[in-house]
Every structure is written in C-alpha cells, then in structure tokens.
Amino acid sequence: MEGSIPLDALWELIRKYDGDPDVPDMESLKDRFRFRDFSHFLETWTWKNGFLREYDDFAFFSEAVARSLEGQNIQYVEAFLSTSRFLSIGLETGRLIEAVRQGLNRVSDVEVALVPDLVRDLGAENAATVLSELSEVQSLGVVGIGIGGSEHLYPPEIFREVYSTAREMGFHTTAHAGEAAGADSIWGAIRPLEVERIGHGTRALEDESLLEYLAESRLPIEMCPLSNVATRVVESIEQHPVRDYFDRGLMVTINTDDPVMFGNSMVQEFQALESNFGFTPDEIRVLILNGIEASFLPPKRKLAMANSFTSDPAWSEKTQL
C-alpha cells in the first residue's frame, strides 16, 4: 500500500509536513524513485514513510490508492501493508488498519484485502507482537501475513513460530524470498515457514531441485518483473526468469509490487511480458487465472471470479495489449 501512493497524493503529504529541500517539485519526486540497487530502494522506502505520521494520512492515501486501482479496472487486490514500521512513532497496529480500511471503504468498485508485512528487519519478537494485535482487526479484511525487508540479513527460519501461530489464528501466509537472497531463502520459506505463496522467487533458478519442487508442487510464485529490474535484482528485463518459470510449469502470477515507486502498472507488466518474452494473449489469460487461483479467497469466490473473467466478451478478443 505504501508503495502504491499516487504521486499527487504523496506530494500533498510531503507538503503537509513542510516538504524536503532535496525534492522541491513533482519532477524531482519522480527522480527520487530511481534506484541504484536494492539497498537504495529500502532507503528511499524509509524516506517516503517519513511523511506518513498520523492515522488520517493512512486513510487519505488508502482512498487515493483505491481510486487509482478503480481507474485501472482492477477488481480485487491483496495488498501488503507494513504497519510494523510505524509503531516506533507511536501509531498502533489496530488503529492503522482501521484508518486504512476507512479510506478503502470510500471507493466501492474495488475490493482490497490486506496482508500486513511483519517486517523481518524488526525481528521475530516484534513480529509476534504485531501478529497478536492483528487478531483484533482480522474482521477488517486482514486475510494473511508476510515478511518483507532485508531478506539477506534476516533469514525466514527465525520466524518459524510466528508463522505457526499465524496459521493457528486463521491467517494465510506468504513471504518474500529469493529476491535479495538466494535459493536457500526460498527453501527456508517453504520448509520452516510452510508458506502458501513465495514473494518474488527470482533466484530459484540457482537450484535446479528447487525449480523441480516448485513445478511439481505448484506453489504460487508472486513474480514482479518490472520491480526486479527497478531494484537491480536482475540487470535487465531480458534476463528475468519469468518466461523460463512459466515454460517449466511453475505456478507463476504477475504482480506490481510497489507500482508508483517503480512507475509500473498491471497493464505495463503484461505489455513487458508480451514485448520481451513473446507471451501470447492466451498465456496472459493463464497468468490472470493463476492469480485468481493463488489468491487467499475462499474456493467459491475464486470460481465465481474466474467465471466472471472468462465469460466477459473481452476475454476472448485476440487483440494486442
């Protein structure tokens, strides 16, 4: 959610808090979102969060995000939200979720489920505390939990007990793995954490046995090609493994990650697949259905959504994206 704030809304928040002399206008704000590497991206993420200080800020930007999604004809989203990063400034998990839901509820044509990021950099003890607080607002569309952040510094294994507790509480689970760290990180998410989805998974290609496991198990991979290029996880879109994974039969889904920070959208993601890897409209339809199947929706909702997509006349049009 915090990486999806439309630039005009973010600019309004920056001005609310007296601005930043290094970012005097909208063009310089756009320039701020060009990253040297993954660490620089995390630094910029922290800088941006400095302009989110009050509960009203969260309601404000959540409405702006929902209206942006609505304008893209996106009907359902499972959005990460890093509530843990704002506890140090005195904000409370439950009230943050309430504020976000308040903003989202102002827009009726898009459904946004929330997947709070427990933020691995803050440690397992903090993650456990946040998880217990999330139980009080589960009814506000909080469907699962994940861990993002400095994957190369905080391995998934230390969150084993947190993930076990989350499952007992009825939360779905996912974890960033194989983005800033290698294949061992993905195995760590699969085995100790028993996740239902893998976030990114870009470096699974470093372990042939892992690719075989992912293909056989059909464990969904939340792939974010344009994000991986923006953060220099891969050097160029042509080097991204998405085509290889798809052809091997892995359960590939396509996602935007932090779309405003990376200047991308779902349409642009699909266009990149078409122009760089030769994905056909039929293959892109498979990716969309994969996304529905990999979602945390109940089975009946998944079936209804898939039927809604495939019965739409536009579904069968053989046009270029």
PyMOL commands that set and color helices and strands:
alter all, ss='L'
color gray80, all
select helices_A, chain A and resi 7-16+26-32+38-49+55-71+83-89+93-104+120-140+156-168+183-190+202-206+208-217+225-230+237-239+242-248+259-262+266-277+281-294+299-310+313-316
alter helices_A, ss='H'
color red, helices_A
select strands_A, chain A and resi 76-81+111-116+144-145+172-177+197-200+221-223+252-254
alter strands_A, ss='S'
color yellow, strands_A
deselect
rebuild
show_as cartoon
